[in-house]
Amino acid sequence: MIVLGLDPSLSCTGWGVIRAEGSRISHIANGQVPTDAKMPMAERLHHLHDAIAAVIASYQPDRVAVEEVFSNKNPQSTLKLAQARGAVLAACGQAGVAVREHAARAVKKAVVGTGGAEKAQVQAMLKILLPGAQVSGADAADALAVAIADAHLKSE
């Protein structure tokens, strides 16, 4: 089973691909898709869509995992997150790949063992769970964590 984890964001969307075989997981690839804040919104969203569509085409995941939406204190930030999610989820829909969503606390609990884990703890566990993987950055690390959580939270 190949799982693509996504951490959508307008500024930089992270992605991570893992293989899950029973309780064993292995790293396949990860990366980040930044967008230029000076570009018009429509172009940024188109760029995110096309970049994630290319990742899906390259790795042919069996499913995609995304963190559930949360509300920011700033409504503009929430709106931008929703637009970025829409662009990447549209790429998943276009490819016909099933998408599952997980709460942030569930992701942290699945990866670290506690739902209140800090980002640094999640990143430290990634080094243990995916030895030798070169993680592209914080957004890619978050995406890998979502993919790992999805593999452990099989609820089909």
N, C-alpha and C positions, 0 to 999 in steps of 0.2 A: 504494500500500500504506500503510495507516494502522497504526502500531504504538503500543500503549499500554505504557509502561514503568512498573513498580511497584517501590517500595522499601518493603516491608511493615515495620511496626513497631507495637507496641501503643500507644506514646505518640503517634506521629505517622507516618502512612503517606503517603509521597510518590507522586505520579503525574505522568506527562508523556506527552503525545500528540504524535507527529511524523508527517509524511508523508514517505515514502521513494520516490523515483522514480529508479531506477538508483542512481547514486552521490550523487545530490542529496537533501538532507534539508531539511525546513522545519518550523518550530515551528507547532503548532496551539494547544495549551493545556497548562497545568500547574497543579498545586495540591497542597494538603496536607490530610490528614484527621486532625486531632488527636482524641484521646479524653481524657476526664476521668478522672484516676487515682483519683478518689473514687467513681466509678461501679462497680457490680458487674461482674466480668469478662464475664459473659454479655451484658450491655448494651453494653459496649465493643466486643466482637466483633460483635455485631449491627449496631452503628453503622458499623463498618468495612465489613462486608459490604454493607450498604445503600448506603453512600456510593460504594463502588467499582462496585456494580451500576448506580448512577445515572450514573457517568462512562462506563461501557461503553454504556449506553443512549443517552447524549448524543452520543458520538463514533463509535460503531459501528466499533471497531478490527477490522482483519483478523486481528491476533494480539496477544498480550500477551507481554511479556518481563519476567522476574523474575530477580534475582540468586539464585544457588544458596545454600542454607543453609550457614552456618558455625557452628562451636561457639564460644561465649563461655567465658571462664574460669568464669563464674558460671552454674551449671546453671539457675537460676531465670530468668535473662535469655534463655537459649537456649529454654526452654520457652515463655516469653511471645512470643518471636519466632515460634516454630513455630505458636502459636495464632493470631497475627495473620496469618501466611501462609495458614493454613488458611481463615480467614474470607475473605480476598481471593481465594484460588484457588477457593473455593466459588462466589463471585460470577462468576468466569470460566467455571467449569463450568456454572453455571446458564444463562449466556448462550450457551453453546456455542462459546466462543472458544478457539482453540488457544493453549497456553501453552508458551513455550520458556524454559529456564533457562540462565544464563551465570555462570561463575565470576567473582568480583570482580576477579581479576587480568586476566581476558580483557576485562572491561568497561573497565578502566583502560587496557589496552594499545590497545584499539580507539579510545578517545576521545583519549588523550594520547600514545600511542606507547610507553609503558612500563607494565608491570604493577605497578610499585612506586610509581606516582604518588600524591601526596598529594591530599586533598579539594580544597585550594585550586587545585591544578593542573587538576583535572577541571573545577572551576567556571570557571576562566579560559578553558579550551578551549570550554566551552559558549557563552561570549560570542562567540567567533570562529565557531563552527559554526552558532549560531542567533542571528545579529545582530538586535538589537532586541527579543529575547524578554525579557519581564519574568518572572524566576524567583521563585516564591513563597517559597522558602527552601531550606535545605540538603537537606531530604528530597525536595523536588520536583526539585532539581538532580540528585540521585542517580538519581531515576527517569528523568529525561530522558537521563542518561548510559547507563542500561540500554537504553532504547529506541534510542538512536543505535548502541550496540554491536550490538544485535540486527539493525539495518538493515545494518550492515557485515559481520556474521558470518553471512551467509546460508548456511545449510548444509542446505537442504531437498533 
